[in-house]
Each structure stands twice: as C-alpha cells, then as structure tokens.
Amino acid sequence: MGRGAHRDHRGRRMSTAPPVHAFVQPLRPWLAQCEEMLARYAGGHVPEVSEPAMNTLAAGGKRVRPMFVFCASSGDEEDRPALVAAAAAVELVHMATLVHDDLIDGAATRRGRPTVARAHGAEAAINVGDFLFARAFAELTRIGSPAAVSALADASLDLALGEMGQQRAAGDLGLTVQAYMSRCRCKTGALFSVACRLGAILSGGSEEAQLRLASFGTRVGVAFQILDDILDLSGSPSETGKRRGTDILSGTVTLPHILAIRDEPALGNEIGRVTAAGEGLEALCDKLAVHPGAAAARQRALEEVALAAEALDGDIGGADADALRTIAAGMVDRYA
C-alpha cells in the first residue's frame, strides 16, 4: 500500500503527517477493487433489487470505512483479498442502513438523488436494505474468519439498538448528552469501529491492537455524527444532498439542540412547535446554527477526534497511525 512513503530511511514513522491525499493515493488500487466488488454484489440480481441497489451505489460516498479497514491493517499484499472483501462488507452494511434510515425518516433525497423509498416505494426499500445486509455477511463468511463475522455481527446489533434508541427518543427535548452520545456510539461509531477492528483481525493483530483501533473508530464515528448533526442546521441542500433541518422535522434531538436548550430553555418549545407544524424551519435552523450550542457541539466533536488519536498511542500492530489520524482530521476539516 505504499506505507514506506510515510517512514524515514530507517523505517520509522515520521512525526509530521502529509496531507490526506498522500495517504489516500496508495489506497486507490485497493479502493478500486472494493468498488468493483460492491458493484458485483449490488448488481446481477433480480431487477427489483439490483436497480435500486446500483442506484444507491452510484450515489457515491467517501468510502471512509473501507479506507479504515485498509489503514488499520498491516497492508500486506497476501492479506489483500480478505481485506477488500471485509471493506466491501462494511460498506454494504453502511449502504443498507442508509436505505432503511431514509425510509424511517421519510427522506426524499440522499446525496442529491431520490432515496430508494421515494423512487421505488417502502417495500422495495425494506427488501433492498435486507438484501444488502444479507449479502454483506454472505461475502464476509467466504473469507473464513469467524472472528471477522462475529465482529460485524456485533456492530450490526449495535446499529439496530442505536436506531431503536433514536426512535424511542423521538421528540424527547429533555434528552441528555449522555443518552445522545450512547446513541452515536451505537448508530454511527459501531461501523467505524468494526472497520478498524476488521483490519486488525485480518492482519493478525493482538487483542490490544484490536481494542485500540476499535476505540479510535468509535470516537471518530461519534465525532462524525456530531458534525453531521450540526451540518443538518447549517448546510445547504446542494452541500448535504438533503433538506436542511431534517432532524428537527423527524423529531431527532441532536447535540446542538440539547446544548442550545440547556443554555436557552425556550428554544425547546420552539423546536417542538416546528417539529409538530413544519413551519418556521429555515428561521429555526438559522438560529440554532449560530447559537453557542452549535459551537460547543463542534468542540465536543474535536475532543472526540483528539481522544481517538490518543487511542493509537500503543500497540496497534501494523496499522498506519499517521494515515488513520490524518484521514480522521480530514473528515473534520470538511465541516470547518
């Protein structure tokens, strides 16, 4: 994977990390293989499944989770087939969650395209999401690593628990920061975490390495979710690919909401009114986007990224700590 470019002449890691593209460039052949595998898995089936699945794949994405699988591994060529299959499996689970989430949220668009539910109906969205989940595990099983399958199964359970927790807390304007963070660890952190863990497992990493890398992934995932929740208030549809304020409309209470209400309790009533009536959404988003609560939420995300970086200070096997830290920082920079 070209890891040598990030070490000195004695093979030691350099203290100053190059920009993100310097780490992503060596991954491109691996990512291309992953993309080919995703297309093969999503297509080639009955049209009722393959057409919406391929449309979901064509919507693109940053493929950060596959990158984490690769960077958390030792990068050995002999491990490449298993790592590419694992990366594709993680991304298939991610795609499945997006299809189901859009159905649950009643979302019209995803990355600027109609959601599967909007384009093909609720039944198709359920079937496509289920198919992608099943295909992920079918393909991961083929690499012959029970530990890898178990890790992805545990992460999928966390995803389901996180989604159920979010639905249970819908409209709860008294939601605590602790409950929100717990939801983020399950709903978003779990897949980032297992991506890193799979890289370690398939490279023969120690239990300590697996735990450290999993902790890194969880914290990066939490930071990503916090920043995405802020972007729901401040981002334009052209930037996010979806309507602004969708969390408010769906009754999903997020960290910037919680911190704003804590500072200014009357905002809770305003959020509740907009959720119920759907009117005044743009003005409320404007207000919350510049509220100190949004800045405090962003600071919490930065703290999570810093703690994620610290988790890599120890035995992480052959994982590329510089690459993981730099890619995580690049994710945060997108929201600057």
C-alpha positions as CSV (number, residue, x, y, z in Angstrom):
1,M,0.0,0.0,0.0
2,G,3.0,2.3,-0.2
3,R,3.4,2.6,3.5
4,G,7.1,3.2,3.1
5,A,6.4,6.7,1.8
6,H,5.4,7.7,5.4
7,R,8.6,6.5,7.1
8,D,12.1,7.7,7.3
9,H,15.1,5.9,5.8
10,R,15.3,3.6,8.9
11,G,11.6,2.6,8.5
12,R,10.4,4.8,11.5
13,R,7.2,6.7,11.2
14,M,7.7,10.4,10.5
15,S,6.3,12.8,13.1
16,T,4.8,15.2,10.6
17,A,2.0,13.6,8.6
18,P,1.5,14.5,5.0
19,P,-1.9,15.8,3.8
20,V,-4.8,13.4,3.3
21,H,-4.3,12.8,-0.4
22,A,-0.8,11.5,0.3
23,F,-2.4,8.6,2.3
24,V,-5.4,8.1,0.1
25,Q,-3.4,7.8,-3.2
26,P,-1.7,4.5,-2.3
27,L,-5.1,3.1,-1.3
28,R,-6.6,3.7,-4.7
29,P,-6.0,0.3,-6.2
30,W,-7.5,-1.3,-3.1
31,L,-10.4,1.0,-3.1
32,A,-11.0,0.3,-6.9
33,Q,-11.1,-3.4,-6.1
34,C,-13.6,-2.7,-3.3
35,E,-15.7,-0.7,-5.7
36,E,-15.7,-3.4,-8.3
37,M,-16.8,-5.9,-5.6
38,L,-19.6,-3.6,-4.4
39,A,-20.9,-3.3,-8.0
40,R,-20.8,-7.1,-8.4
41,Y,-22.6,-7.7,-5.1
42,A,-25.2,-5.0,-5.7
43,G,-25.9,-5.8,-9.3
44,G,-26.6,-9.0,-11.2
45,H,-29.8,-10.0,-9.4
46,V,-33.5,-9.6,-10.0
47,P,-34.2,-6.0,-11.2
48,E,-36.4,-5.3,-8.2
49,V,-33.2,-5.5,-6.1
50,S,-30.3,-4.7,-8.5
51,E,-31.7,-1.5,-9.9
52,P,-32.2,0.4,-6.6
53,A,-29.1,-1.2,-5.1
54,M,-27.0,0.0,-8.0
55,N,-28.5,3.5,-7.8
56,T,-27.6,3.6,-4.1
57,L,-24.0,2.6,-5.0
58,A,-23.9,5.1,-7.8
59,A,-24.8,7.9,-5.4
60,G,-21.2,7.6,-4.2
61,G,-19.7,8.3,-0.9
62,K,-16.2,8.9,0.6
63,R,-15.6,5.2,1.4
64,V,-14.0,6.2,4.7
65,R,-15.0,2.9,6.3
66,P,-13.1,0.8,3.6
67,M,-10.2,3.2,4.0
68,F,-10.2,2.5,7.7
69,V,-10.2,-1.3,7.1
70,F,-7.1,-0.9,4.9
71,C,-5.2,1.6,7.1
72,A,-5.9,-0.5,10.3
73,S,-4.3,-3.5,8.6
74,S,-0.6,-4.2,8.1
75,G,-1.1,-3.6,4.4
76,D,0.4,-6.9,3.4
77,E,-0.3,-8.0,-0.1
78,E,-1.2,-11.5,0.9
79,D,-4.0,-10.2,3.1
80,R,-5.4,-8.0,0.3
81,P,-8.2,-10.3,-0.9
82,A,-9.6,-10.8,2.6
83,L,-9.3,-7.1,3.4
84,V,-11.0,-6.0,0.3
85,A,-13.9,-8.4,0.9
86,A,-14.2,-7.1,4.5
87,A,-14.1,-3.5,3.4
88,A,-16.9,-4.2,0.9
89,A,-18.9,-6.0,3.6
90,V,-18.7,-3.0,5.9
91,E,-19.7,-0.7,3.1
92,L,-22.7,-2.9,2.2
93,V,-23.9,-2.7,5.8
94,H,-23.5,1.0,5.6
95,M,-25.5,1.2,2.4
96,A,-28.2,-1.0,3.9
97,T,-28.5,1.4,6.9
98,L,-28.8,4.4,4.6
99,V,-31.7,2.8,2.7
100,H,-33.5,1.8,5.8
101,D,-32.8,5.2,7.6
102,D,-34.2,7.1,4.6
103,L,-37.4,5.0,4.8
104,I,-37.8,5.6,8.5
105,D,-37.1,9.3,8.3
106,G,-39.3,9.8,5.2
107,A,-36.3,11.4,3.4
108,A,-36.9,12.4,-0.2
109,T,-33.2,12.7,-1.3
110,R,-29.8,11.3,-0.4
111,R,-26.7,12.9,-1.9
112,G,-28.9,14.8,-4.3
113,R,-30.7,11.7,-5.6
114,P,-34.2,10.3,-4.8
115,T,-34.0,7.8,-2.0
116,V,-34.9,4.2,-2.7
117,A,-38.1,4.6,-0.7
118,R,-39.1,7.7,-2.7
119,A,-38.1,6.2,-6.1
120,H,-39.3,2.6,-5.6
121,G,-41.6,2.6,-2.6
122,A,-41.3,1.5,1.0
123,E,-41.5,-2.3,0.3
124,A,-38.6,-2.0,-2.1
125,A,-36.5,-0.1,0.4
126,I,-37.1,-2.8,3.0
127,N,-36.2,-5.5,0.6
128,V,-33.1,-3.8,-0.8
129,G,-31.8,-2.9,2.7
130,D,-32.3,-6.5,3.9
131,F,-30.6,-7.8,0.7
132,L,-27.5,-5.6,1.3
133,F,-27.3,-6.7,4.9
134,A,-27.5,-10.4,3.9
135,R,-25.0,-10.0,1.1
136,A,-22.5,-8.4,3.4
137,F,-22.5,-11.4,5.7
138,A,-22.6,-13.9,2.9
139,E,-19.5,-12.5,1.4
140,L,-17.6,-11.9,4.6
141,T,-18.2,-15.5,5.6
142,R,-16.4,-16.6,2.4
143,I,-13.0,-15.3,3.7
144,G,-13.1,-18.0,6.5
145,S,-12.6,-15.8,9.6
146,P,-15.2,-16.4,12.3
147,A,-13.8,-13.5,14.3
148,A,-14.4,-11.1,11.4
149,V,-18.0,-12.3,11.0
150,S,-18.6,-12.1,14.8
151,A,-17.2,-8.5,14.9
152,L,-19.5,-7.4,12.1
153,A,-22.5,-9.1,13.7
154,D,-21.9,-7.3,17.0
155,A,-21.6,-4.0,15.1
156,S,-24.9,-4.7,13.3
157,L,-26.6,-5.3,16.6
158,D,-25.3,-2.0,17.9
159,L,-26.6,-0.3,14.7
160,A,-30.1,-1.8,15.4
161,L,-30.0,-0.8,19.0
162,G,-28.9,2.7,18.1
163,E,-31.8,3.1,15.6
164,M,-34.3,1.8,18.1
165,G,-32.9,4.2,20.7
166,Q,-33.3,7.1,18.3
167,Q,-36.9,6.2,17.5
168,R,-37.7,5.7,21.2
169,A,-36.3,9.2,22.0
170,A,-38.0,10.9,19.1
171,G,-39.3,14.3,20.2
172,D,-37.7,14.0,23.6
173,L,-36.4,17.5,24.1
174,G,-35.1,16.5,27.6
175,L,-32.7,14.1,26.1
176,T,-29.4,14.1,27.9
177,V,-25.9,14.5,26.4
178,Q,-25.1,11.0,27.8
179,A,-28.0,9.4,26.1
180,Y,-27.2,11.2,22.8
181,M,-23.5,10.1,23.0
182,S,-24.6,6.5,23.7
183,R,-26.8,6.6,20.6
184,C,-24.0,7.9,18.5
185,R,-21.6,5.2,19.6
186,C,-24.1,2.6,18.5
187,K,-25.7,4.2,15.5
188,T,-22.5,5.6,13.9
189,G,-19.5,4.7,15.9
190,A,-20.1,1.0,15.6
191,L,-19.4,0.7,11.8
192,F,-16.3,2.9,12.0
193,S,-15.1,0.8,15.0
194,V,-15.6,-2.5,13.3
195,A,-13.9,-1.3,10.1
196,C,-10.8,-0.7,12.1
197,R,-11.2,-3.9,14.0
198,L,-11.5,-6.0,10.9
199,G,-8.3,-4.5,9.5
200,A,-6.5,-5.7,12.7
201,I,-8.2,-9.1,12.8
202,L,-7.4,-10.0,9.3
203,S,-3.7,-8.9,9.8
204,G,-3.3,-11.0,12.9
205,G,-3.3,-8.0,15.2
206,S,-3.2,-8.6,19.0
207,E,-6.3,-8.1,21.2
208,E,-4.8,-4.8,22.4
209,A,-4.3,-3.6,18.9
210,Q,-7.9,-4.6,18.0
211,L,-9.3,-2.7,21.1
212,R,-7.2,0.4,20.4
213,L,-8.2,0.6,16.8
214,A,-11.8,-0.1,17.6
215,S,-11.8,2.7,20.2
216,F,-10.3,5.0,17.6
217,G,-13.1,4.1,15.1
218,T,-15.8,4.6,17.7
219,R,-14.7,8.0,18.7
220,V,-14.2,9.1,15.0
221,G,-17.7,7.9,14.3
222,V,-19.1,9.8,17.2
223,A,-17.3,13.0,16.0
224,F,-18.6,12.4,12.5
225,Q,-22.2,12.1,13.7
226,I,-22.0,15.3,15.9
227,L,-20.6,17.3,12.9
228,D,-23.2,15.8,10.6
229,D,-25.9,16.9,13.1
230,I,-24.5,20.4,13.1
231,L,-24.5,20.4,9.3
232,D,-28.1,19.5,9.3
233,L,-28.7,23.0,10.7
234,S,-26.1,25.0,8.7
235,G,-25.6,23.1,5.4
236,S,-27.4,23.8,2.2
237,P,-29.2,21.0,0.2
238,S,-26.5,21.4,-2.5
239,E,-23.9,20.7,0.1
240,T,-25.6,17.9,2.0
241,G,-27.8,16.3,-0.7
242,K,-30.8,16.5,1.6
243,R,-33.2,19.0,3.0
244,R,-32.0,21.3,5.8
245,G,-33.4,20.6,9.2
246,T,-34.5,17.0,8.6
247,D,-33.6,16.1,12.2
248,I,-36.0,18.8,13.5
249,L,-38.8,17.6,11.2
250,S,-38.3,14.0,12.2
251,G,-38.1,14.8,16.0
252,T,-34.5,13.6,16.2
253,V,-32.9,15.5,19.0
254,T,-29.2,16.1,18.5
255,L,-26.3,17.6,20.5
256,P,-26.6,21.1,19.1
257,H,-30.3,21.0,20.0
258,I,-29.5,19.7,23.5
259,L,-26.8,22.3,24.3
260,A,-28.9,25.2,22.9
261,I,-31.9,24.2,25.0
262,R,-29.7,23.8,28.1
263,D,-28.5,27.4,27.5
264,E,-31.9,28.8,26.4
265,P,-34.8,26.6,27.5
266,A,-37.4,28.5,25.5
267,L,-35.8,27.0,22.3
268,G,-37.2,23.6,23.3
269,N,-40.7,24.9,22.9
270,E,-39.8,26.4,19.5
271,I,-38.2,23.2,18.3
272,G,-41.3,21.3,19.4
273,R,-43.6,23.7,17.5
274,V,-41.6,23.4,14.3
275,T,-41.5,19.6,14.6
276,A,-45.2,19.5,15.0
277,A,-46.3,22.0,12.4
278,G,-43.4,22.0,10.0
279,E,-43.5,25.8,9.7
280,G,-40.6,28.2,10.5
281,L,-38.0,25.6,9.8
282,E,-35.5,27.8,8.0
283,A,-35.6,30.5,10.6
284,L,-35.1,28.0,13.4
285,C,-32.1,26.4,11.6
286,D,-30.6,29.8,11.1
287,K,-30.9,30.5,14.8
288,L,-29.6,27.1,16.0
289,A,-26.7,27.2,13.5
290,V,-25.2,30.3,15.0
291,H,-26.2,29.5,18.6
292,P,-23.3,28.9,21.1
293,G,-24.7,25.4,21.4
294,A,-23.6,24.5,17.9
295,A,-20.0,25.8,18.6
296,A,-20.0,23.8,21.8
297,A,-21.1,20.7,19.9
298,R,-18.3,21.2,17.4
299,Q,-15.8,21.5,20.2
300,R,-17.1,18.2,21.6
301,A,-16.5,16.6,18.2
302,L,-12.9,17.9,18.1
303,E,-12.3,16.5,21.6
304,E,-13.6,13.1,20.4
305,V,-11.1,13.2,17.4
306,A,-8.3,14.1,19.8
307,L,-9.2,11.2,22.1
308,A,-9.4,8.9,19.0
309,A,-5.8,9.9,18.1
310,E,-4.6,9.2,21.6
311,A,-6.1,5.6,21.3
312,L,-3.4,4.9,18.7
313,D,-0.6,5.6,21.1
314,G,0.3,2.0,21.9
315,D,0.3,-1.5,20.3
316,I,-1.7,-1.2,17.1
317,G,0.2,-3.9,15.2
318,G,1.0,-2.9,11.6
319,A,-1.7,-0.3,11.4
320,D,-0.8,3.1,9.9
321,A,-1.5,5.5,12.7
322,D,-0.5,8.6,10.6
323,A,-2.9,7.7,7.9
324,L,-5.8,7.0,10.3
325,R,-5.2,10.3,12.2
326,T,-4.9,12.3,9.0
327,I,-8.0,10.8,7.4
328,A,-10.0,11.5,10.6
329,A,-8.7,15.1,10.7
330,G,-9.7,15.5,7.0
331,M,-13.2,14.4,7.9
332,V,-13.4,17.1,10.5
333,D,-12.0,19.7,8.1
334,R,-14.9,19.2,5.8
335,Y,-17.1,20.8,8.5
336,A,-14.8,23.7,9.3
